[in-house]
Amino acid sequence: VQLQASGGGLVQAGGSLRLSCARSGSLFKIEDVGWYRQAPGKQRELVASITSGGSTKYAESVKGRFTISRDFAWEMTYLQMTSLKSEDTAVYFCNVRGYVDPWTEYNAWGQGTQFTVSS
């Protein structure tokens, strides 16, 4: 399984941006897909995740501003971001967790996409 994140760039504070994560390859089962971010000098943190059942989870700092979604086949996962702030500047990674067979867990990361919010 490979993940390809895209959509980064430069955006003004208060603006919007959508990140995309394309998955290639198959898994026996996908548990969830998440978006993480890592700002310079900080640890990687979970931004948002969505489970196979459609349940979503968000970091407190992005609640009400970011929305995670996916297509039916799990081939694409999106992170719609609005009301962007300078503190959202980071490298964003997508991650998939699942199983390659009924017994073997699997975890993969995309390469990351950078975006910068200018004030």
Buried (B, 14 or more C-beta within 10 A) or exposed (E): BEBEBBBBEEBEBEEEBEBBBBBEEEBEEBBBBBBBBBEEEEEBEBBBBBBEEEEBBBBEEBEEBBBBBBEEEBEBBBBBBBEBBEEBBBBBBBBBBBBBEEEEEBEBBBEBBBBEBEE
